Amino acid sequence: MAKGKRKLVPETIAIDSDNPSSESLDNQMPECFVFSLSGCKKMSKEEAEVPQVVTPFPGRQRTKSRVSPKNAILQEKKIDSGAFEYHFQNLWRSFSEDKRTSFAYLDCLWFALYRKPHYKAKVITWIKKKQIFSKKFVFVPIVCWNHWSLLIFCHFGESLQSKTITPCMLLLDSLEMGNPRRLEPDIRKFAVDIYKAEGRPESKSSVYKIPLLVPKVPQQRNGEECGIYVLYFINLFMEDAPEDFSIEDYPYFMRKNWFTPEGLESFCQKLGSLRKKS
């Protein structure tokens, strides 16, 4: 490389730390381009209207001691939205197509954007294109108040009057002391708007009665692991979710002893391996 020239490091769209604050979400990118790990691509006018913050993705640096893939993930500590999406996409591709058939997922920033009145209608339009009512389970990663949690829509395509397969919502939170129920009002409005956009026959009052369950899942060991826990919740749920999730057998495998610290470290090693392949 010629002297004086700097090597360009790929960038990823991300929110600084876990919190999509009002200030960061209101900032607009000056150019209609999105930067990713594979370079940059031009955005549509509609996509460009979504508020974004660009931060550099750490490039590979030479070190005297070799860092294992497992430790590399653990050293990331708090995961911002760009890193979360990167790890999630690698994880999603690691599952077979047959396994992915029953699942869908929403972008990790959509719920935060939905909570801002100016973007609510656009988010609902984007969700409609995902055809989530044709899926058994839908992952909705949530980043609010500097914290990650995971919302899962279960069997939204089934009738609310069904006595065998009951539509329900799961909220998995690795920090129970943060009171995950404080998200419930926004979650219920979110569900109502999704049903309405799909032209479903269910009334607003019946959608509001869809059970929102908060299982007592394993808790993070410090204040910086919530993003990793959400990724691990997704991984384990895809592996172990029953064919027909019923609230009668809830919480199934989702208990306080759902996984061990050793299992979490093995998962981090898996993420590191997937990153190396991507």
Residue frames as qw, qx, qy, qz and C-alpha x, y, z in Angstrom:
[[0.000, 0.889, 0.458, 0.000, 0.00, 0.00, 0.00],
 [0.393, 0.591, -0.038, 0.704, 1.36, 3.41, -0.94],
 [0.362, -0.210, -0.480, 0.771, 2.67, 5.58, 1.85],
 [0.130, 0.075, 0.110, -0.983, 0.14, 8.05, 3.21],
 [0.561, -0.155, -0.484, -0.654, -2.92, 6.09, 2.08],
 [0.424, -0.184, 0.690, -0.557, -5.24, 4.58, 4.63],
 [0.161, -0.113, -0.948, -0.250, -6.87, 1.20, 4.21],
 [0.521, -0.261, -0.095, -0.807, -10.66, 1.51, 4.31],
 [0.069, 0.014, 0.936, -0.345, -12.29, -0.51, 7.07],
 [0.288, -0.425, -0.710, -0.482, -15.84, -1.79, 6.32],
 [0.188, -0.119, 0.434, -0.873, -18.47, -0.19, 8.47],
 [0.193, -0.407, -0.887, -0.103, -21.75, -1.31, 9.88],
 [0.320, -0.551, -0.126, -0.760, -24.85, 0.64, 10.80],
 [0.550, -0.291, -0.712, 0.325, -25.15, 0.50, 14.54],
 [0.336, -0.854, -0.088, -0.388, -26.44, 2.35, 17.53],
 [0.234, 0.498, -0.630, 0.549, -23.80, 3.23, 20.08],
 [0.229, -0.117, 0.810, -0.526, -24.32, 0.82, 22.98],
 [0.072, 0.306, 0.947, 0.063, -27.61, -1.08, 23.30],
 [0.107, 0.623, 0.551, -0.545, -29.88, 1.92, 23.54],
 [0.257, 0.466, 0.512, 0.674, -31.70, 3.39, 20.51],
 [0.118, -0.512, -0.404, 0.748, -32.13, 6.75, 22.21],
 [0.341, 0.840, 0.394, -0.154, -34.36, 9.44, 20.78],
 [0.031, -0.847, 0.302, 0.436, -31.33, 11.54, 19.93],
 [0.295, -0.322, 0.796, 0.420, -29.54, 8.80, 17.97],
 [0.412, 0.419, 0.801, 0.114, -32.68, 7.65, 16.17],
 [0.260, 0.884, 0.266, -0.284, -33.46, 11.16, 15.01],
 [0.171, -0.640, 0.487, 0.569, -30.10, 11.58, 13.26],
 [0.809, 0.543, 0.159, -0.159, -30.17, 11.12, 9.49],
 [0.686, -0.139, 0.432, 0.569, -27.38, 9.85, 7.26],
 [0.123, 0.673, -0.160, -0.712, -26.30, 12.57, 4.81],
 [0.298, 0.347, -0.708, -0.537, -25.98, 10.11, 1.91],
 [0.869, 0.022, 0.091, -0.486, -28.42, 7.37, 0.85],
 [0.613, 0.364, -0.701, 0.038, -25.93, 4.54, 1.33],
 [0.825, -0.502, 0.152, -0.208, -25.84, 1.75, 3.86],
 [0.242, 0.627, -0.731, 0.117, -22.47, 0.39, 4.92],
 [0.949, -0.232, 0.042, -0.209, -22.11, -3.26, 5.80],
 [0.661, -0.494, 0.522, 0.214, -19.41, -5.80, 6.42],
 [0.711, 0.237, 0.546, 0.375, -19.28, -6.60, 2.73],
 [0.293, 0.162, 0.307, 0.891, -19.00, -3.00, 1.53],
 [0.219, 0.387, 0.316, -0.838, -21.75, -0.51, 0.74],
 [0.179, 0.404, 0.797, 0.412, -24.88, -0.45, -1.35],
 [0.151, -0.183, -0.116, -0.965, -27.27, 2.24, -2.44],
 [0.134, 0.336, 0.805, -0.470, -30.50, 2.55, -0.48],
 [0.029, 0.616, 0.644, 0.454, -33.98, 3.24, -1.74],
 [0.099, -0.502, 0.048, -0.858, -35.60, 6.55, -0.84],
 [0.728, -0.525, -0.228, -0.377, -37.88, 4.77, 1.61],
 [0.854, -0.208, -0.313, 0.359, -34.99, 2.99, 3.34],
 [0.411, 0.327, -0.190, 0.829, -33.03, 6.21, 3.53],
 [0.347, -0.641, -0.077, -0.681, -35.76, 7.75, 5.64],
 [0.831, -0.454, -0.315, 0.071, -35.02, 5.34, 8.47],
 [0.181, -0.911, 0.330, -0.167, -32.84, 7.07, 11.09],
 [0.949, 0.050, -0.169, 0.260, -29.40, 5.53, 11.33],
 [0.282, -0.882, 0.370, 0.066, -26.10, 6.03, 13.03],
 [0.848, 0.418, -0.292, 0.147, -22.88, 4.80, 11.45],
 [0.475, -0.753, 0.455, -0.008, -20.07, 3.49, 13.59],
 [0.408, 0.558, -0.709, -0.139, -16.97, 1.58, 12.44],
 [0.978, -0.167, -0.055, -0.109, -16.90, -2.18, 12.76],
 [0.449, -0.722, 0.503, 0.156, -13.64, -3.22, 14.41],
 [0.692, 0.566, -0.431, -0.119, -11.12, -4.44, 11.88],
 [0.960, -0.164, -0.129, 0.188, -8.80, -7.38, 12.42],
 [0.038, -0.901, 0.406, -0.147, -5.63, -6.42, 14.27],
 [0.722, 0.270, -0.590, 0.243, -2.40, -8.30, 14.72],
 [0.588, -0.708, 0.252, -0.299, -1.75, -9.48, 18.25],
 [0.106, 0.536, -0.829, 0.122, 1.11, -11.41, 19.76],
 [0.281, 0.008, 0.913, -0.294, -1.23, -13.83, 21.52],
 [0.232, -0.189, -0.755, -0.583, -3.92, -15.62, 19.57],
 [0.435, 0.013, 0.411, -0.801, -7.50, -14.88, 20.68],
 [0.164, 0.200, 0.961, 0.096, -9.89, -17.82, 20.48],
 [0.198, -0.388, -0.546, -0.716, -13.25, -17.33, 18.71],
 [0.461, -0.619, -0.632, 0.069, -15.02, -17.91, 22.03],
 [0.409, -0.503, -0.253, 0.718, -13.09, -15.22, 23.86],
 [0.139, 0.099, 0.329, 0.929, -13.42, -12.83, 20.94],
 [0.304, -0.572, -0.577, -0.497, -17.21, -12.88, 21.28],
 [0.535, -0.641, -0.476, 0.275, -17.12, -12.55, 25.05],
 [0.418, -0.263, -0.050, 0.868, -14.76, -9.59, 24.78],
 [0.033, 0.457, 0.443, 0.771, -17.31, -7.69, 22.68],
 [0.005, -0.245, -0.595, 0.766, -19.30, -7.14, 25.89],
 [0.412, 0.565, 0.390, -0.599, -22.26, -4.94, 24.99],
 [0.392, 0.219, 0.723, 0.526, -23.53, -5.71, 21.50],
 [0.243, 0.409, 0.010, -0.880, -24.79, -2.80, 19.45],
 [0.739, 0.432, 0.299, -0.422, -27.45, -3.23, 16.77],
 [0.523, 0.660, -0.478, -0.249, -24.91, -3.65, 13.96],
 [0.026, 0.391, -0.912, 0.123, -22.98, -6.42, 15.74],
 [0.570, 0.109, 0.679, -0.450, -26.23, -8.09, 16.82],
 [0.741, 0.531, 0.032, -0.410, -27.55, -8.21, 13.25],
 [0.371, 0.613, -0.689, -0.112, -24.21, -9.52, 11.97],
 [0.158, -0.229, 0.929, -0.245, -24.10, -12.38, 14.50],
 [0.642, 0.260, 0.511, -0.510, -27.79, -13.12, 14.02],
 [0.686, 0.567, -0.237, -0.388, -27.49, -13.45, 10.25],
 [0.246, 0.467, -0.849, 0.021, -24.55, -15.84, 10.65],
 [0.335, -0.042, 0.843, -0.418, -26.55, -17.86, 13.17],
 [0.690, 0.395, 0.233, -0.560, -29.68, -17.89, 10.99],
 [0.607, 0.555, -0.489, -0.288, -27.74, -19.23, 8.00],
 [0.012, -0.386, 0.909, -0.158, -26.28, -22.01, 10.14],
 [0.577, 0.147, 0.684, -0.422, -29.71, -23.66, 10.45],
 [0.268, 0.147, 0.844, 0.441, -31.07, -25.84, 7.69],
 [0.261, -0.109, -0.344, -0.895, -33.71, -24.51, 5.33],
 [0.510, -0.387, -0.739, -0.210, -36.18, -27.06, 6.71],
 [0.406, -0.399, -0.572, 0.590, -35.54, -25.76, 10.22],
 [0.055, -0.168, -0.038, 0.983, -36.04, -22.14, 9.18],
 [0.163, -0.354, -0.706, -0.591, -39.40, -22.89, 7.50],
 [0.384, -0.656, -0.649, 0.034, -41.38, -22.55, 10.73],
 [0.403, -0.608, -0.222, 0.647, -39.64, -19.36, 11.83],
 [0.324, 0.774, 0.173, 0.516, -39.48, -15.71, 10.82],
 [0.506, -0.431, -0.265, 0.699, -37.72, -12.75, 12.38],
 [0.134, 0.960, 0.209, 0.129, -37.98, -8.98, 12.46],
 [0.466, 0.552, -0.257, 0.642, -35.12, -6.52, 12.25],
 [0.531, -0.330, -0.559, 0.545, -33.70, -5.72, 15.68],
 [0.095, -0.092, -0.135, 0.982, -34.51, -1.98, 15.33],
 [0.215, -0.401, -0.615, -0.644, -38.10, -2.26, 14.14],
 [0.427, -0.648, -0.620, 0.119, -39.71, -2.39, 17.58],
 [0.351, -0.443, -0.170, 0.807, -37.73, 0.66, 18.71],
 [0.015, 0.044, 0.392, 0.919, -38.77, 2.50, 15.55],
 [0.276, -0.526, -0.735, -0.326, -42.40, 1.44, 16.03],
 [0.382, -0.621, -0.509, 0.458, -42.41, 3.24, 19.37],
 [0.120, -0.338, 0.088, 0.929, -41.70, 6.51, 17.52],
 [0.487, 0.597, 0.468, -0.432, -44.97, 7.82, 16.01],
 [0.318, 0.704, -0.337, -0.538, -43.32, 9.06, 12.80],
 [0.189, 0.390, -0.862, -0.262, -42.11, 5.55, 11.87],
 [0.544, 0.029, 0.728, -0.416, -44.98, 3.42, 13.21],
 [0.763, 0.490, 0.145, -0.396, -46.85, 3.05, 9.90],
 [0.462, 0.654, -0.581, -0.149, -43.67, 2.28, 7.96],
 [0.167, -0.348, 0.899, -0.207, -42.63, -0.45, 10.38],
 [0.667, 0.208, 0.590, -0.404, -46.05, -2.11, 10.13],
 [0.693, 0.624, -0.162, -0.324, -45.75, -2.00, 6.32],
 [0.236, 0.580, -0.780, -0.001, -42.34, -3.68, 6.46],
 [0.394, -0.149, 0.847, -0.326, -43.67, -6.37, 8.81],
 [0.760, 0.376, 0.250, -0.467, -46.57, -7.10, 6.47],
 [0.582, 0.613, -0.492, -0.209, -44.08, -8.08, 3.76],
 [0.064, -0.427, 0.882, -0.189, -42.64, -10.74, 6.11],
 [0.727, -0.104, -0.498, -0.460, -45.92, -12.74, 6.05],
 [0.042, -0.347, 0.802, -0.485, -45.49, -13.69, 9.68],
 [0.723, -0.041, 0.325, -0.608, -48.98, -15.23, 9.96],
 [0.875, 0.291, -0.341, -0.183, -47.75, -18.10, 7.82],
 [0.412, 0.408, -0.716, 0.389, -45.05, -18.95, 10.40],
 [0.686, -0.468, -0.554, 0.066, -45.30, -20.81, 13.68],
 [0.553, -0.647, -0.174, 0.495, -42.83, -18.60, 15.51],
 [0.364, 0.806, 0.050, 0.464, -41.58, -15.07, 14.93],
 [0.621, -0.318, -0.251, 0.671, -38.51, -13.66, 16.69],
 [0.064, 0.915, 0.145, 0.372, -38.71, -9.97, 17.62],
 [0.605, -0.100, -0.321, 0.722, -35.40, -8.82, 19.15],
 [0.156, -0.932, -0.258, -0.200, -36.01, -5.73, 21.27],
 [0.537, 0.008, -0.270, 0.799, -33.49, -3.11, 22.32],
 [0.218, -0.816, -0.233, -0.481, -34.99, -0.54, 24.70],
 [0.506, -0.831, 0.135, -0.188, -33.66, 1.37, 27.68],
 [0.072, 0.713, -0.692, 0.086, -30.09, 0.23, 27.08],
 [0.502, -0.192, 0.817, -0.211, -31.10, -3.44, 27.26],
 [0.412, 0.165, -0.736, -0.511, -31.79, -6.38, 24.92],
 [0.554, 0.038, 0.724, -0.409, -34.71, -8.79, 25.35],
 [0.082, 0.049, -0.846, -0.524, -36.53, -11.21, 23.04],
 [0.618, 0.226, 0.318, -0.682, -40.20, -11.25, 22.10],
 [0.051, -0.049, 0.932, 0.355, -41.56, -14.35, 20.34],
 [0.652, 0.137, -0.001, -0.746, -44.92, -14.46, 18.57],
 [0.207, -0.080, 0.975, 0.019, -46.26, -18.02, 18.70],
 [0.160, 0.389, 0.891, 0.167, -48.90, -19.31, 16.26],
 [0.172, 0.398, 0.126, -0.892, -50.28, -15.93, 15.26],
 [0.312, 0.091, -0.646, -0.691, -51.79, -17.60, 12.21],
 [0.205, -0.294, -0.932, 0.059, -54.08, -19.74, 14.37],
 [0.333, -0.666, -0.396, -0.538, -57.56, -18.71, 15.47],
 [0.078, -0.414, 0.519, -0.743, -57.73, -16.96, 18.82],
 [0.776, -0.217, 0.138, -0.576, -60.61, -19.30, 19.65],
 [0.725, 0.242, -0.645, -0.012, -58.51, -22.42, 19.10],
 [0.743, -0.578, 0.205, -0.270, -58.48, -24.76, 22.09],
 [0.967, -0.004, 0.055, 0.248, -55.57, -26.86, 20.87],
 [0.610, 0.137, 0.033, 0.780, -52.99, -24.36, 19.56],
 [0.148, -0.911, -0.332, 0.192, -53.32, -21.06, 21.38],
 [0.430, 0.675, -0.065, 0.596, -51.63, -17.97, 19.94],
 [0.577, -0.768, -0.139, 0.241, -49.44, -16.40, 22.60],
 [0.345, 0.824, -0.283, 0.350, -46.43, -14.16, 23.09],
 [0.831, -0.356, -0.190, 0.384, -43.27, -14.95, 25.02],
 [0.093, 0.929, -0.227, 0.278, -41.00, -12.30, 26.47],
 [0.895, -0.144, -0.194, 0.376, -37.57, -13.66, 27.36],
 [0.012, 0.913, -0.201, 0.356, -35.46, -11.35, 29.49],
 [0.764, 0.057, -0.473, 0.435, -32.11, -12.14, 31.09],
 [0.173, 0.136, -0.406, 0.887, -32.54, -9.27, 33.55],
 [0.297, -0.607, -0.725, -0.135, -35.79, -9.79, 35.44],
 [0.327, -0.547, -0.373, 0.674, -34.90, -7.05, 37.92],
 [0.071, -0.087, 0.277, 0.954, -35.37, -4.61, 35.02],
 [0.438, 0.425, 0.546, -0.575, -39.11, -5.42, 35.02],
 [0.151, 0.021, 0.759, 0.633, -39.74, -6.80, 31.50],
 [0.116, 0.639, 0.759, -0.056, -43.50, -6.23, 31.96],
 [0.000, -0.680, -0.092, 0.727, -42.98, -2.51, 31.44],
 [0.001, 0.211, -0.651, -0.729, -42.83, -3.28, 27.71],
 [0.242, 0.364, 0.898, -0.053, -46.29, -4.86, 27.75],
 [0.316, 0.726, 0.314, -0.524, -48.35, -1.77, 26.75],
 [0.223, 0.648, -0.465, -0.561, -46.22, -1.20, 23.65],
 [0.121, -0.123, 0.960, 0.219, -46.13, -4.90, 22.82],
 [0.330, 0.483, 0.779, -0.227, -49.92, -5.16, 22.90],
 [0.336, 0.772, 0.025, -0.540, -50.34, -2.09, 20.69],
 [0.023, 0.499, -0.745, -0.443, -47.75, -3.60, 18.36],
 [0.234, 0.124, 0.962, 0.066, -49.70, -6.86, 18.09],
 [0.367, 0.661, 0.521, -0.397, -53.00, -5.06, 17.48],
 [0.264, 0.753, -0.248, -0.549, -51.51, -2.97, 14.66],
 [0.061, -0.308, 0.885, 0.345, -49.98, -6.07, 13.04],
 [0.305, 0.358, 0.878, -0.094, -53.32, -7.91, 13.09],
 [0.321, 0.760, 0.276, -0.494, -55.10, -4.85, 11.73],
 [0.128, 0.646, -0.507, -0.557, -52.59, -4.39, 8.89],
 [0.100, -0.101, 0.956, 0.255, -53.12, -7.99, 7.83],
 [0.540, -0.073, -0.315, -0.777, -56.87, -7.50, 7.65],
 [0.217, -0.060, -0.956, 0.187, -57.46, -10.21, 10.20],
 [0.428, -0.547, -0.518, -0.500, -61.02, -10.73, 11.51],
 [0.535, -0.377, -0.597, 0.464, -60.00, -10.69, 15.18],
 [0.157, -0.930, -0.215, -0.254, -61.27, -7.72, 17.19],
 [0.187, 0.684, -0.419, 0.567, -58.96, -5.33, 18.98],
 [0.611, -0.540, 0.346, -0.465, -60.22, -6.52, 22.37],
 [0.997, -0.043, 0.060, -0.029, -59.52, -10.18, 21.53],
 [0.682, 0.510, -0.295, 0.433, -55.98, -9.41, 20.31],
 [0.133, -0.699, 0.405, -0.574, -55.34, -7.55, 23.56],
 [0.817, -0.388, 0.278, -0.324, -56.19, -10.77, 25.40],
 [0.837, 0.344, -0.406, 0.130, -53.48, -12.84, 23.70],
 [0.782, -0.593, -0.020, 0.190, -51.43, -14.26, 26.60],
 [0.340, 0.782, -0.415, 0.316, -48.07, -12.54, 27.16],
 [0.913, -0.377, -0.107, 0.110, -45.91, -14.99, 29.10],
 [0.122, 0.835, -0.474, 0.252, -42.64, -14.11, 30.82],
 [0.941, -0.140, -0.287, 0.110, -40.80, -17.34, 31.69],
 [0.465, -0.826, 0.311, 0.068, -38.08, -17.32, 34.36],
 [0.843, 0.467, -0.166, 0.209, -35.10, -17.86, 32.09],
 [0.754, -0.199, -0.137, 0.611, -31.38, -17.93, 33.04],
 [0.072, -0.988, -0.093, 0.099, -30.14, -14.54, 34.17],
 [0.573, 0.664, -0.239, 0.416, -27.06, -12.71, 32.92],
 [0.754, -0.328, -0.310, 0.477, -24.03, -12.57, 35.18],
 [0.310, -0.328, -0.060, 0.890, -23.23, -8.91, 34.62],
 [0.286, 0.716, 0.286, -0.569, -24.64, -5.80, 32.95],
 [0.175, 0.620, -0.479, -0.596, -23.16, -6.44, 29.52],
 [0.205, -0.096, 0.951, 0.212, -24.35, -9.88, 28.38],
 [0.545, 0.414, 0.473, -0.554, -27.98, -9.22, 27.40],
 [0.534, 0.580, -0.346, -0.508, -27.30, -9.20, 23.64],
 [0.191, 0.323, -0.924, -0.074, -25.45, -12.52, 23.76],
 [0.320, 0.132, 0.837, -0.423, -28.26, -14.01, 25.86],
 [0.610, 0.495, 0.152, -0.601, -30.88, -12.97, 23.30],
 [0.476, 0.506, -0.638, -0.333, -28.88, -14.62, 20.52],
 [0.037, 0.171, -0.971, 0.163, -28.56, -17.76, 22.65],
 [0.499, 0.273, 0.579, -0.584, -32.31, -17.73, 23.43],
 [0.635, 0.521, -0.207, -0.532, -32.97, -17.67, 19.67],
 [0.321, 0.421, -0.840, -0.117, -30.53, -20.51, 19.07],
 [0.126, -0.023, 0.934, -0.333, -31.98, -22.76, 21.78],
 [0.562, 0.361, 0.387, -0.636, -35.59, -21.99, 20.92],
 [0.603, 0.493, -0.425, -0.461, -35.01, -22.93, 17.27],
 [0.260, 0.304, -0.916, 0.028, -33.40, -26.17, 18.39],
 [0.039, -0.088, -0.920, 0.380, -35.93, -27.19, 21.07],
 [0.456, 0.110, 0.145, -0.871, -39.29, -25.52, 20.40],
 [0.472, 0.211, 0.848, -0.118, -42.12, -28.08, 20.18],
 [0.164, 0.274, 0.714, 0.623, -43.95, -28.49, 16.90],
 [0.256, -0.679, -0.448, -0.523, -47.13, -27.03, 18.38],
 [0.186, 0.141, -0.529, 0.816, -46.43, -24.69, 21.28],
 [0.455, -0.616, -0.557, -0.322, -49.24, -24.86, 23.83],
 [0.149, -0.612, 0.353, -0.691, -49.63, -22.71, 26.93],
 [0.882, -0.375, -0.082, -0.273, -50.88, -25.81, 28.76],
 [0.924, -0.081, -0.122, 0.354, -47.35, -27.20, 28.86],
 [0.222, 0.796, -0.203, 0.525, -45.65, -23.83, 29.32],
 [0.144, 0.878, -0.312, -0.332, -42.83, -23.09, 30.06],
 [0.913, 0.370, -0.158, 0.061, -41.56, -26.33, 28.48],
 [0.819, 0.056, -0.164, 0.547, -37.76, -26.15, 28.37],
 [0.177, 0.657, -0.082, 0.728, -37.57, -22.41, 29.17],
 [0.672, -0.695, -0.252, 0.041, -36.69, -22.51, 32.84],
 [0.262, -0.918, 0.296, 0.025, -34.05, -21.01, 35.10],
 [0.589, -0.414, 0.648, 0.248, -31.79, -24.00, 34.39],
 [0.743, 0.632, 0.086, -0.205, -32.37, -23.78, 30.62],
 [0.759, 0.503, -0.257, 0.324, -28.63, -23.63, 30.01],
 [0.735, -0.535, -0.063, 0.411, -25.35, -23.49, 31.88],
 [0.068, -0.891, 0.272, 0.356, -22.46, -20.99, 31.77],
 [0.446, -0.278, 0.746, 0.409, -20.48, -23.68, 29.96],
 [0.480, 0.531, 0.677, 0.170, -23.24, -23.97, 27.36],
 [0.163, 0.960, 0.118, -0.195, -23.21, -20.23, 26.85],
 [0.249, -0.704, 0.521, 0.414, -19.44, -20.24, 26.34],
 [0.504, 0.073, 0.790, 0.342, -19.78, -23.05, 23.79],
 [0.381, 0.790, 0.479, 0.013, -22.38, -20.96, 21.98],
 [0.023, -0.926, 0.186, 0.328, -19.99, -17.99, 21.92],
 [0.406, -0.371, 0.720, 0.422, -17.42, -20.29, 20.40],
 [0.491, 0.465, 0.712, 0.190, -19.98, -21.26, 17.76],
 [0.222, 0.944, 0.185, -0.158, -20.60, -17.59, 16.95],
 [0.221, -0.758, 0.464, 0.402, -16.86, -17.05, 16.64],
 [0.488, -0.034, 0.793, 0.362, -16.57, -19.98, 14.23],
 [0.411, 0.709, 0.568, 0.073, -19.47, -18.68, 12.15],
 [0.036, 0.950, -0.067, -0.304, -17.87, -15.25, 12.02],
 [0.364, -0.504, 0.644, 0.447, -14.65, -16.76, 10.77],
 [0.471, 0.254, 0.788, 0.304, -16.53, -18.51, 7.93],
 [0.300, 0.843, 0.422, -0.148, -18.54, -15.45, 6.84]]
